[in-house]
Amino acid sequence: MCNTKFWTDAWQEARETSSQAPSYGNKQGWQHFWNTFAEQYALRNRQSRPIYNTIIDGLVTDGAITPDCTVLDIGCGAGTFTLPLAARAKQVTGLDTAGQMLAVMQSEAMHDGVADKVLTLQTDWLDLPSEPAYDVVFAANTTAINDYDSLMKMNELSRGTCCLIGFAGTYHIKVRTLLWEHLMGTPPEHTAFDIQYPFNILYQERYLPNIKFYSYRQRYRETLAYMIEYYSSYFKLFGLEGPETTAKITEFLANRALEDYCTELISATIGVLWWRADRKATILE
């Protein structure tokens, strides 16, 4: 029977069999990775801002985000959604464990003229008191929401609305996918953070979630040197490091480079899920 337990167990199985599962416990390694590449992520955010603006505008149209609301953005990174949220809400608190990501986000907020509406909080969000402190609790494409308990904690922190953005189907980063298969021997698997799991859990818990899907394609042009550094650091998180690994990554990327630049193509469909944490559907007897 497809009840809450079914979807909770299915989500756990997807997480445990994910290609990224070996790196989940390496929190310090991931923090170092995000801190190292924070500025480059901010530059990519600028390039992709029209996508993020469209998503937030959809939430505004639906009434999930209002001009007088306060928002907690869990796993905010360099401000991917924090900045467009700040342009439309009263105040946004960007939470992340990577201090450099938060520093870069503050700089980007000043650049966008919304610094007075952006607060930062460097902590593990699971350490926050389980009490309704924000009008909207928001999380997008983050490993912070990865099971039933973390999903339900979003409800506990919200005075009204929650929003979770996750992948719908395959999240395809062309170079990374090809390089993963080159180094690992098998294609990567990306279902651990598919939006189907939280959607169905919320539905079974009678929250009646709303969902919209957005598909996009984005190209980023990066220097060969940057790509070598980035992917050497990335695969180190999965236990692949040393001169031999670096040589394989360098050769692979060099063969794809044109005039010392590589093109990274990202294509994905995401599900934008939002619901009222303070309302559940009535069961008719």
VOPAGU-2260 file (C-alpha; in pm, 1 decimal, decimal comma):
REM VOPAGU-2260
SITE   aa  ch    i         X         Y         Z
SITE  MET   A    0       0,0       0,0       0,0
SITE  CYS   A    1     136,2     344,7     -94,1
SITE  ASN   A    2     109,2     503,4     251,0
SITE  THR   A    3     353,9     730,8     434,9
SITE  LYS   A    4     576,5     438,5     532,8
SITE  PHE   A    5     596,1     318,3     173,2
SITE  TRP   A    6     722,7     655,2      48,5
SITE  THR   A    7     951,0     708,4     348,8
SITE  ASP   A    8    1114,1     368,9     289,9
SITE  ALA   A    9    1136,6     432,7     -84,8
SITE  TRP   A   10    1310,8     764,6     -19,9
SITE  GLN   A   11    1556,5     598,0     217,5
SITE  GLU   A   12    1632,2     326,6     -37,0
SITE  ALA   A   13    1690,8     586,6    -310,3
SITE  ARG   A   14    1926,2     774,5     -79,9
SITE  GLU   A   15    2121,1     464,8      24,1
SITE  THR   A   16    2165,3     342,8    -334,5
SITE  SER   A   17    2251,1     685,3    -475,5
SITE  SER   A   18    2583,7     742,7    -648,2
SITE  GLN   A   19    2651,6    1018,9    -394,1
SITE  ALA   A   20    2580,7     801,2     -89,0
SITE  PRO   A   21    2952,4     744,1      -8,0
SITE  SER   A   22    2999,1    1120,1      40,3
SITE  TYR   A   23    2700,7    1189,6     267,1
SITE  GLY   A   24    2897,0    1160,6     590,4
SITE  ASN   A   25    3177,8    1387,8     471,3
SITE  LYS   A   26    3029,3    1714,6     593,2
SITE  GLN   A   27    3365,0    1886,1     641,3
SITE  GLY   A   28    3473,8    1784,2     292,6
SITE  TRP   A   29    3158,6    1929,5     137,8
SITE  GLN   A   30    3193,0    2251,9     337,7
SITE  HIS   A   31    3549,5    2291,5     209,8
SITE  PHE   A   32    3430,4    2223,6    -144,7
SITE  TRP   A   33    3150,3    2481,9    -128,6
SITE  ASN   A   34    3377,0    2740,3      33,9
SITE  THR   A   35    3641,7    2690,1    -236,2
SITE  PHE   A   36    3403,3    2747,7    -527,4
SITE  ALA   A   37    3158,2    2995,0    -372,7
SITE  GLU   A   38    3247,2    3288,2    -598,1
SITE  GLN   A   39    3213,7    3083,0    -914,8
SITE  TYR   A   40    2869,8    2962,5    -802,5
SITE  ALA   A   41    2768,4    3325,2    -751,9
SITE  LEU   A   42    2874,2    3406,3   -1107,9
SITE  ARG   A   43    2667,5    3116,0   -1236,9
SITE  ASN   A   44    2371,7    3237,5   -1031,8
SITE  ARG   A   45    2391,8    3574,4   -1206,0
SITE  GLN   A   46    2388,8    3406,1   -1545,5
SITE  SER   A   47    2091,0    3186,8   -1452,1
SITE  ARG   A   48    1895,0    3451,7   -1261,3
SITE  PRO   A   49    1606,2    3462,6   -1514,4
SITE  ILE   A   50    1527,1    3098,0   -1432,6
SITE  TYR   A   51    1520,9    3161,5   -1058,5
SITE  ASN   A   52    1317,8    3480,1   -1097,9
SITE  THR   A   53    1056,1    3290,7   -1297,6
SITE  ILE   A   54    1025,1    3027,6   -1025,7
SITE  ILE   A   55     989,0    3281,6    -744,1
SITE  ASP   A   56     743,5    3487,3    -949,8
SITE  GLY   A   57     532,3    3173,4    -981,2
SITE  LEU   A   58     529,5    3136,1    -602,9
SITE  VAL   A   59     428,3    3501,6    -569,0
SITE  THR   A   60     144,3    3454,4    -815,6
SITE  ASP   A   61      24,3    3150,8    -620,1
SITE  GLY   A   62      33,9    3344,6    -292,3
SITE  ALA   A   63     307,6    3131,8    -136,2
SITE  ILE   A   64     541,6    3435,0    -114,7
SITE  THR   A   65     402,6    3772,6      -8,6
SITE  PRO   A   66     563,1    4117,2      37,4
SITE  ASP   A   67     522,3    4104,6     416,1
SITE  CYS   A   68     656,4    3753,0     478,4
SITE  THR   A   69     977,5    3643,8     647,1
SITE  VAL   A   70    1160,5    3352,3     485,6
SITE  LEU   A   71    1416,3    3095,5     599,6
SITE  ASP   A   72    1619,8    2967,6     302,0
SITE  ILE   A   73    1780,7    2637,6     405,1
SITE  GLY   A   74    2107,2    2553,4     228,4
SITE  CYS   A   75    2109,6    2891,9      56,2
SITE  GLY   A   76    2458,3    2864,1     -94,8
SITE  ALA   A   77    2566,5    3181,9    -271,4
SITE  GLY   A   78    2209,9    3313,8    -276,2
SITE  THR   A   79    2062,2    3121,1    -567,7
SITE  PHE   A   80    1707,5    3178,4    -442,5
SITE  THR   A   81    1779,0    3402,8    -142,5
SITE  LEU   A   82    1833,5    3706,7    -363,2
SITE  PRO   A   83    1519,6    3676,6    -578,6
SITE  LEU   A   84    1324,9    3599,1    -260,0
SITE  ALA   A   85    1462,9    3912,5     -93,7
SITE  ALA   A   86    1336,6    4121,1    -384,3
SITE  ARG   A   87     982,5    4001,1    -317,1
SITE  ALA   A   88     962,6    3933,0      59,0
SITE  LYS   A   89    1004,2    4140,6     373,5
SITE  GLN   A   90    1314,7    3958,6     497,9
SITE  VAL   A   91    1509,1    3643,3     408,8
SITE  THR   A   92    1747,0    3452,5     634,5
SITE  GLY   A   93    1998,7    3255,7     430,8
SITE  LEU   A   94    2118,4    2951,0     622,0
SITE  ASP   A   95    2423,0    2746,8     524,0
SITE  THR   A   96    2712,7    2563,7     688,1
SITE  ALA   A   97    2967,1    2706,6     440,3
SITE  GLY   A   98    3083,9    3045,1     565,1
SITE  GLN   A   99    3232,5    3156,9     235,2
SITE  MET   A  100    2904,2    3089,8      59,1
SITE  LEU   A  101    2732,6    3321,7     307,1
SITE  ALA   A  102    3002,6    3589,6     266,4
SITE  VAL   A  103    2965,5    3580,0    -111,7
SITE  MET   A  104    2586,6    3592,1     -79,1
SITE  GLN   A  105    2612,7    3906,4     134,9
SITE  SER   A  106    2828,8    4067,3    -132,0
SITE  GLU   A  107    2579,2    3969,9    -401,5
SITE  ALA   A  108    2294,9    4109,7    -190,2
SITE  MET   A  109    2474,0    4444,3    -174,5
SITE  HIS   A  110    2525,2    4431,1    -551,8
SITE  ASP   A  111    2150,0    4369,2    -597,1
SITE  GLY   A  112    2047,2    4639,0    -349,9
SITE  VAL   A  113    1871,2    4398,9    -110,5
SITE  ALA   A  114    2135,9    4371,9     163,7
SITE  ASP   A  115    1901,0    4534,2     415,9
SITE  LYS   A  116    1656,4    4245,8     368,6
SITE  VAL   A  117    1905,8    3956,8     388,3
SITE  LEU   A  118    2029,9    3796,9     709,1
SITE  THR   A  119    2280,2    3510,4     729,6
SITE  LEU   A  120    2292,9    3215,3     964,5
SITE  GLN   A  121    2587,1    2973,5     962,3
SITE  THR   A  122    2468,3    2652,2    1125,7
SITE  ASP   A  123    2321,9    2309,7    1062,9
SITE  TRP   A  124    1951,9    2379,0    1024,7
SITE  LEU   A  125    1863,1    2063,4    1219,4
SITE  ASP   A  126    2008,9    2238,2    1525,6
SITE  LEU   A  127    1743,8    2512,6    1506,6
SITE  PRO   A  128    1469,8    2498,4    1772,6
SITE  SER   A  129    1157,8    2326,0    1643,2
SITE  GLU   A  130     928,8    2625,5    1673,2
SITE  PRO   A  131     744,6    2841,5    1418,3
SITE  ALA   A  132     987,2    3131,6    1366,9
SITE  TYR   A  133     931,8    3212,8     996,6
SITE  ASP   A  134     632,1    3275,6     774,7
SITE  VAL   A  135     788,5    3069,8     496,0
SITE  VAL   A  136    1041,0    2786,4     524,9
SITE  PHE   A  137    1212,6    2735,5     190,9
SITE  ALA   A  138    1468,0    2483,3      61,6
SITE  ALA   A  139    1592,1    2423,2    -292,1
SITE  ASN   A  140    1806,0    2143,0    -433,5
SITE  THR   A  141    1969,3    2076,0     -99,9
SITE  THR   A  142    2076,1    1758,7      78,4
SITE  ALA   A  143    1945,1    1912,6     402,0
SITE  ILE   A  144    1594,5    1780,0     330,3
SITE  ASN   A  145    1655,1    1410,9     276,6
SITE  ASP   A  146    1402,4    1210,2     477,7
SITE  TYR   A  147    1068,9    1215,4     657,9
SITE  ASP   A  148    1202,1    1380,6     974,7
SITE  SER   A  149    1380,4    1667,3     798,8
SITE  LEU   A  150    1074,8    1724,9     579,5
SITE  MET   A  151     846,2    1742,2     883,6
SITE  LYS   A  152    1083,7    1980,8    1060,5
SITE  MET   A  153    1014,6    2232,6     783,8
SITE  ASN   A  154     653,3    2232,1     905,5
SITE  GLU   A  155     763,0    2286,7    1265,2
SITE  LEU   A  156     962,6    2601,4    1177,4
SITE  SER   A  157     690,5    2755,9     962,0
SITE  ARG   A  158     407,0    2982,1    1072,5
SITE  GLY   A  159     228,1    2919,4     746,5
SITE  THR   A  160     395,5    2809,2     423,7
SITE  CYS   A  161     671,2    2568,5     323,9
SITE  CYS   A  162     836,4    2537,7     -15,7
SITE  LEU   A  163    1068,1    2262,6    -134,2
SITE  ILE   A  164    1234,0    2248,5    -475,4
SITE  GLY   A  165    1373,9    1918,9    -598,9
SITE  PHE   A  166    1455,9    1736,5    -917,0
SITE  ALA   A  167    1195,7    1566,7   -1132,3
SITE  GLY   A  168    1369,9    1288,1   -1315,4
SITE  THR   A  169    1730,6    1314,0   -1428,9
SITE  TYR   A  170    1947,5    1612,2   -1341,9
SITE  HIS   A  171    2201,2    1607,3   -1623,9
SITE  ILE   A  172    2535,7    1786,6   -1606,9
SITE  LYS   A  173    2696,2    1670,0   -1929,2
SITE  VAL   A  174    3067,2    1693,7   -1843,8
SITE  ARG   A  175    3019,7    1559,3   -1492,3
SITE  THR   A  176    2807,2    1269,6   -1615,6
SITE  LEU   A  177    3060,9    1169,3   -1879,9
SITE  LEU   A  178    3353,5    1215,2   -1642,1
SITE  TRP   A  179    3179,0    1013,1   -1370,7
SITE  GLU   A  180    3130,1     723,0   -1609,8
SITE  HIS   A  181    3492,0     758,0   -1729,1
SITE  LEU   A  182    3628,5     737,6   -1374,1
SITE  MET   A  183    3370,9     514,4   -1205,1
SITE  GLY   A  184    3280,5     283,7   -1491,7
SITE  THR   A  185    2904,9     334,8   -1451,0
SITE  PRO   A  186    2669,4     629,7   -1507,5
SITE  PRO   A  187    2573,5     835,2   -1198,8
SITE  GLU   A  188    2231,6     784,2   -1040,3
SITE  HIS   A  189    2030,3    1088,3    -931,2
SITE  THR   A  190    1700,3     982,2    -772,5
SITE  ALA   A  191    1782,3    1048,6    -405,9
SITE  PHE   A  192    1643,9    1402,9    -422,1
SITE  ASP   A  193    1358,2    1347,4    -662,9
SITE  ILE   A  194    1053,4    1555,0    -571,9
SITE  GLN   A  195     823,5    1250,5    -590,8
SITE  TYR   A  196     922,9    1134,7    -241,0
SITE  PRO   A  197     841,3    1450,3     -40,6
SITE  PHE   A  198     534,6    1515,5    -256,7
SITE  ASN   A  199     383,1    1175,8    -181,5
SITE  ILE   A  200     476,2    1185,6     186,6
SITE  LEU   A  201     305,6    1523,5     223,5
SITE  TYR   A  202       2,3    1398,3      34,8
SITE  GLN   A  203     -22,9    1091,7     258,5
SITE  GLU   A  204       7,5    1320,9     561,2
SITE  ARG   A  205    -288,1    1524,9     422,9
SITE  TYR   A  206    -100,7    1849,8     351,4
SITE  LEU   A  207    -235,5    1873,4      -9,0
SITE  PRO   A  208      85,8    2007,7    -168,3
SITE  ASN   A  209      83,5    2225,4    -478,8
SITE  ILE   A  210     340,4    2148,5    -748,9
SITE  LYS   A  211     465,6    2304,1   -1071,4
SITE  PHE   A  212     739,5    2181,6   -1302,4
SITE  TYR   A  213    1003,4    2389,3   -1476,5
SITE  SER   A  214    1246,5    2260,9   -1739,1
SITE  TYR   A  215    1560,2    2448,8   -1832,5
SITE  ARG   A  216    1893,3    2421,1   -2013,7
SITE  GLN   A  217    2193,8    2633,1   -1927,4
SITE  ARG   A  218    2547,2    2653,8   -2068,6
SITE  TYR   A  219    2845,7    2773,6   -1866,8
SITE  ARG   A  220    3185,9    2845,6   -2018,6
SITE  GLU   A  221    3472,6    2779,2   -1779,4
SITE  THR   A  222    3850,7    2777,8   -1812,6
SITE  LEU   A  223    4019,2    2440,9   -1844,3
SITE  ALA   A  224    4225,7    2514,3   -1532,3
SITE  TYR   A  225    3912,8    2585,4   -1329,6
SITE  MET   A  226    3738,4    2269,3   -1449,7
SITE  ILE   A  227    4040,6    2056,5   -1358,1
SITE  GLU   A  228    4050,2    2208,5   -1008,9
SITE  TYR   A  229    3673,9    2178,5    -966,5
SITE  TYR   A  230    3643,9    1815,2   -1069,0
SITE  SER   A  231    3960,5    1707,9    -888,6
SITE  SER   A  232    3804,8    1850,2    -570,7
SITE  TYR   A  233    3463,7    1701,2    -650,4
SITE  PHE   A  234    3581,3    1345,8    -704,4
SITE  LYS   A  235    3802,8    1365,4    -396,8
SITE  LEU   A  236    3477,5    1365,8    -200,0
SITE  PHE   A  237    3414,9    1015,8    -335,5
SITE  GLY   A  238    3759,1     881,9    -253,1
SITE  LEU   A  239    3920,5     941,5    -591,9
SITE  GLU   A  240    4236,6    1146,7    -554,8
SITE  GLY   A  241    4606,6    1142,7    -626,4
SITE  PRO   A  242    4827,3    1194,9    -932,4
SITE  GLU   A  243    4664,2     917,8   -1137,1
SITE  THR   A  244    4311,8    1052,6   -1084,8
SITE  THR   A  245    4422,0    1409,1   -1157,0
SITE  ALA   A  246    4591,8    1292,5   -1476,2
SITE  LYS   A  247    4275,9    1114,0   -1592,9
SITE  ILE   A  248    4061,0    1419,9   -1520,3
SITE  THR   A  249    4308,5    1652,9   -1691,4
SITE  GLU   A  250    4331,7    1436,7   -2002,8
SITE  PHE   A  251    3954,7    1393,6   -2025,4
SITE  LEU   A  252    3883,2    1765,6   -1993,0
SITE  ALA   A  253    4169,1    1871,7   -2218,0
SITE  ASN   A  254    4027,5    1653,5   -2494,5
SITE  ARG   A  255    3694,7    1837,9   -2463,1
SITE  ALA   A  256    3842,2    2188,2   -2432,3
SITE  LEU   A  257    3850,1    2448,2   -2705,8
SITE  GLU   A  258    4115,1    2718,3   -2670,4
SITE  ASP   A  259    4158,4    2629,9   -2302,0
SITE  TYR   A  260    3786,6    2660,8   -2225,6
SITE  CYS   A  261    3527,2    2393,5   -2149,4
SITE  THR   A  262    3152,0    2418,6   -2187,4
SITE  GLU   A  263    2931,3    2271,9   -1914,6
SITE  LEU   A  264    2574,5    2199,2   -2024,2
SITE  ILE   A  265    2312,0    2152,1   -1753,6
SITE  SER   A  266    1962,2    2033,9   -1835,0
SITE  ALA   A  267    1698,6    1951,0   -1579,4
SITE  THR   A  268    1334,6    1951,7   -1481,0
SITE  ILE   A  269    1260,5    2058,5   -1126,5
SITE  GLY   A  270     946,7    2036,6    -920,2
SITE  VAL   A  271     849,1    2339,5    -712,9
SITE  LEU   A  272     644,4    2210,8    -422,9
SITE  TRP   A  273     464,3    2431,0    -170,6
SITE  TRP   A  274     205,0    2368,0      97,0
SITE  ARG   A  275      43,7    2518,0     404,4
SITE  ALA   A  276     211,8    2377,1     711,9
SITE  ASP   A  277     -80,2    2490,2     927,4
SITE  ARG   A  278    -351,4    2315,5     724,5
SITE  LYS   A  279    -442,3    1957,0     655,9
SITE  ALA   A  280    -720,2    1810,1     451,1
SITE  THR   A  281   -1030,7    1699,0     643,2
SITE  ILE   A  282   -1100,6    1328,3     637,1
SITE  LEU   A  283   -1469,9    1262,0     574,4
SITE  GLU   A  284   -1602,2     964,6     769,7
